[in-house]
Amino acid sequence: MKTFEQHCNEVAKSHERRKVYFPSNVDRKWIIEAANNFAYENVVEALKLSGDRLNSGLSEKEILNEFGLKAKYGLLSELGASINAYSLTHQMLQHCKKRGLEVYDRTCIADINYGNNTITLNTSDGNTVQAKYIVNATGFEVVNFIPKKIVDFYCTYAIISENQSEQDVPWKDQILMWNSDDPYLYLRLTKDNRILIGGRDERFSNTITRELFLNRKAVQLQKDFKKIYPNISFKTEFSWCGTFGKTKDALPYIGTYVKTPNTYYALGFGGNGITFSVLAAEIITSLIQGKDHEDAALFSFDRK
């Protein structure tokens, strides 16, 4: 079984091998702020199991002196990266189009009929598509096609500061940060020194209440930032929110579902979709070819 780090490395190697360009910062490090000593020990153990390379544990004084951050416990990890996910997606689609892929964006699949040898997909515009196999990578919208409850929905919120490109970098090495407290908090910098902050998740009920919470959550996130960086100015320019899914064990669902024959699912729930997409591609390719895969059972719909 491969470690999380090995799968991350394969993501990077696959993009390099296929010469797909995307704006990224792949040499950044993570600093993980633990809420207490118990959380600190748990995070250390989890990172070791994942194969992550830990630089060191950081004391309260070291965190303050090195990064200007007010925190009791911290871990410095070498395995970190930031990426423009929107640009990555479009660059990959353009690359695949050159190899024969046909892309039909803004096309809604309204209904799917599963035959013995052929699957028929009906679009909301009245068109039909027939295929021998389907790979469904729609994320949480898969609930429209699977009757089984596999995911709980949450809202997440984020804010970003004004452009600060003419100012010095706010903290050392543009470190990516994640706070393991509840509610958790993550921070990173953009290329123009904007500070991006996210977290403050809530259970999702509907899009109306999600949007109604936005202003309040934006204020809370800005206050969270000032608690750990009281001396760095922050003025919110944009705020937004979104919906994501969590599974019972925080793992994705990859593979087949008994009630939808010849259909393969790549559902990267849990916040690690880019890494899990590579693993999903490996597993699904093997399954279509009639081969076994050593990790398939971990992500199956039948797991306990």
C-alpha positions in Angstrom: 0.0 0.0 0.0 1.4 3.4 -1.0 1.7 6.3 1.5 0.1 9.6 1.1 3.4 11.1 0.2 4.0 8.6 -2.6 0.7 9.5 -4.1 1.5 13.2 -3.9 4.8 12.6 -5.6 3.0 10.7 -8.4 0.7 13.7 -8.9 3.7 15.9 -9.4 5.5 13.4 -11.6 2.4 12.8 -13.8 2.0 16.5 -14.5 5.7 16.8 -15.3 5.7 13.7 -17.5 2.7 15.0 -19.5 4.0 18.5 -19.7 0.8 20.1 -18.2 1.5 23.6 -17.1 -0.3 25.1 -14.1 0.5 27.9 -11.7 1.7 26.4 -8.4 4.0 26.7 -5.5 5.3 23.1 -5.0 8.2 23.9 -2.8 6.4 25.4 0.1 6.4 24.0 3.6 3.5 23.6 6.0 3.3 24.8 9.6 0.6 23.0 11.5 -0.6 24.6 14.6 -2.0 22.1 17.1 -4.7 23.2 19.5 -3.2 21.4 22.5 -0.6 18.7 23.4 -3.0 15.9 22.7 -3.8 17.2 19.2 -0.1 17.8 18.7 0.8 14.1 19.4 -2.1 12.9 17.2 -1.0 15.1 14.2 2.6 13.9 14.6 1.5 10.3 14.5 -0.8 10.8 11.5 1.9 12.6 9.5 4.4 9.8 10.2 1.9 7.2 9.1 1.3 9.2 5.9 5.0 9.2 5.1 5.3 13.0 5.5 8.8 14.4 6.2 8.6 16.4 9.4 11.3 19.0 9.8 10.7 19.6 13.5 8.3 20.2 16.3 8.2 23.9 17.2 7.8 25.5 20.7 5.7 28.5 21.4 8.8 30.7 21.4 10.1 29.2 18.1 6.8 29.8 16.4 6.7 33.4 17.5 10.4 34.1 16.7 10.5 32.3 13.3 7.0 33.1 12.0 5.5 35.8 14.2 2.7 33.4 14.9 1.0 33.2 18.3 0.5 29.5 19.0 1.2 26.9 21.8 2.3 24.0 19.6 3.5 23.6 16.0 4.9 21.2 13.5 6.9 22.1 10.4 6.4 19.8 7.5 8.3 19.7 4.2 5.3 18.2 2.2 3.3 21.3 1.1 2.1 22.9 -2.0 -0.5 25.4 -3.2 -2.1 25.4 -6.6 -4.6 27.4 -8.8 -7.2 24.6 -9.1 -9.2 26.5 -11.7 -6.2 26.9 -14.0 -5.1 23.3 -13.3 -8.5 22.0 -14.4 -8.6 24.0 -17.6 -5.0 23.2 -18.6 -5.6 19.5 -18.1 -8.7 19.7 -20.3 -6.9 21.5 -23.0 -4.1 19.0 -22.9 -6.5 16.1 -23.1 -8.4 17.7 -26.0 -5.2 17.5 -28.0 -5.3 13.8 -27.4 -8.8 13.4 -28.7 -11.0 14.2 -25.7 -14.3 15.9 -26.4 -15.5 18.3 -23.7 -19.2 19.3 -23.3 -19.3 21.8 -20.5 -22.6 23.1 -19.0 -24.3 19.9 -20.1 -26.6 18.4 -17.5 -27.2 14.7 -17.4 -30.9 14.4 -16.4 -31.3 10.6 -16.5 -29.2 7.5 -16.9 -30.5 4.1 -18.2 -28.3 1.1 -17.4 -28.5 -1.7 -20.0 -26.7 -5.0 -20.1 -24.1 -3.9 -22.6 -24.8 -0.2 -23.2 -25.5 2.8 -20.9 -27.7 5.6 -22.2 -27.4 9.1 -20.8 -30.1 11.7 -21.5 -29.2 15.3 -21.3 -31.6 18.1 -20.1 -31.5 19.5 -23.7 -33.0 16.2 -25.1 -29.8 14.7 -26.4 -28.5 11.2 -25.7 -25.1 9.7 -25.2 -24.4 6.0 -25.3 -21.3 4.3 -23.8 -20.0 1.0 -22.6 -18.6 2.4 -19.4 -19.2 5.6 -17.4 -16.7 7.2 -15.0 -18.6 9.5 -12.7 -16.4 12.2 -11.0 -19.2 14.7 -10.1 -18.4 15.0 -6.4 -21.3 15.6 -4.1 -23.7 15.9 -7.0 -23.5 12.1 -7.3 -26.4 11.9 -4.8 -28.6 12.4 -7.8 -27.5 9.0 -9.2 -26.9 6.9 -6.1 -29.7 6.0 -3.7 -27.3 5.1 -0.9 -26.4 7.8 1.7 -22.7 8.1 1.5 -21.9 11.7 2.4 -22.8 14.5 4.7 -22.7 18.1 3.4 -21.0 21.1 5.0 -20.5 24.7 4.1 -17.1 26.3 4.2 -16.1 29.9 4.1 -13.1 32.0 3.0 -11.9 35.6 2.9 -9.0 37.2 1.1 -7.3 40.5 1.8 -6.6 43.4 -0.5 -3.6 43.3 -2.9 -0.3 43.8 -1.0 2.2 43.2 -3.8 4.1 46.4 -3.0 4.6 45.3 0.6 7.0 42.8 2.2 5.9 39.2 2.5 3.8 39.0 5.7 5.5 36.0 7.1 8.6 33.9 6.6 9.0 31.6 3.5 5.3 32.1 2.5 4.5 29.2 4.8 1.2 27.4 4.4 -0.6 27.2 7.7 -3.3 24.9 9.2 -4.8 25.1 12.7 -6.1 21.7 13.9 -8.5 23.3 16.4 -12.3 23.1 16.1 -13.3 25.1 14.2 -10.1 24.7 12.1 -8.4 27.5 10.2 -6.0 27.6 7.3 -4.0 30.4 5.8 -1.8 30.9 2.8 -0.5 33.7 0.6 -1.1 34.5 -3.1 1.5 35.7 -5.5 0.5 39.3 -4.9 0.8 38.9 -1.1 -2.9 38.7 -0.5 -3.7 36.7 2.7 -6.3 34.0 2.1 -8.0 32.5 5.2 -10.6 29.7 5.3 -12.6 27.5 7.7 -15.5 28.1 10.0 -17.5 25.2 8.5 -21.1 24.6 9.2 -23.5 21.7 8.4 -25.2 22.4 5.1 -29.0 22.8 5.1 -29.6 24.9 1.9 -28.0 27.5 -0.2 -30.0 30.3 1.2 -28.8 29.9 4.8 -25.3 29.2 3.5 -25.2 32.6 1.9 -26.9 34.3 4.9 -24.0 33.2 7.1 -21.4 34.6 4.8 -21.0 38.1 6.3 -20.9 36.8 9.8 -18.4 34.1 8.9 -16.2 36.7 7.2 -16.1 38.8 10.3 -15.2 35.7 12.4 -12.4 34.6 10.1 -10.9 38.1 10.2 -11.0 38.0 14.0 -9.4 34.5 14.0 -6.6 35.9 12.0 -6.0 38.9 14.3 -5.8 36.5 17.3 -2.7 34.8 15.8 -1.3 37.7 13.9 -2.3 40.9 15.8 0.4 43.0 14.2 -0.4 42.3 10.6 -3.0 44.5 9.0 -5.9 42.8 7.2 -8.7 44.3 5.2 -11.1 41.9 3.6 -11.7 42.5 -0.1 -13.6 39.4 -1.1 -15.4 36.7 0.8 -17.1 33.5 -0.5 -18.5 30.2 0.6 -19.0 26.7 -0.9 -20.4 23.2 -0.2 -18.3 20.1 0.2 -18.9 16.5 1.4 -17.5 14.5 4.2 -17.8 10.7 4.5 -18.0 8.7 7.7 -14.3 7.8 7.6 -13.0 10.9 5.7 -12.0 8.6 2.7 -13.3 8.9 -0.8 -15.4 6.5 -2.7 -13.7 4.9 -5.7 -14.9 1.9 -7.8 -18.2 0.4 -8.7 -21.7 0.5 -7.1 -23.9 -2.6 -7.4 -27.0 -0.8 -8.6 -25.3 1.0 -11.5 -23.5 -1.6 -13.7 -20.5 -0.6 -15.8 -20.2 2.7 -13.9 -17.1 3.6 -12.0 -16.9 6.4 -9.4 -14.1 8.7 -8.5 -15.5 10.7 -5.6 -12.7 12.5 -3.8 -14.6 13.5 -0.7 -12.7 14.8 2.4 -10.6 17.6 1.0 -7.9 15.6 -0.8 -9.4 15.3 -4.2 -6.4 16.1 -6.3 -4.3 13.3 -4.7 -7.2 10.9 -4.6 -7.9 11.6 -8.3 -4.6 10.0 -9.3 -5.3 7.0 -7.1 -8.8 6.8 -8.6 -7.4 6.8 -12.1 -5.1 3.9 -11.2 -7.9 1.8 -9.5 -10.5 2.5 -12.2 -8.1 1.7 -15.0 -7.3 -1.6 -13.4 -11.0 -2.5 -12.8 -12.0 -1.7 -16.4 -9.1 -3.9 -17.6 -10.4 -6.7 -15.3 -7.4 -6.5 -13.0 -7.3 -6.3 -9.2 -5.8 -3.3 -7.4 -4.3 -3.5 -3.9 -6.0 -0.3 -2.6 -9.5 -0.9 -4.2 -11.1 -2.4 -1.1 -10.1 0.6 1.0 -12.4 3.0 -1.0 -15.2 0.6 -2.1 -18.9 1.3 -1.5 -19.0 -1.9 0.6 -16.4 -1.0 3.2 -17.5 -1.1 6.8 
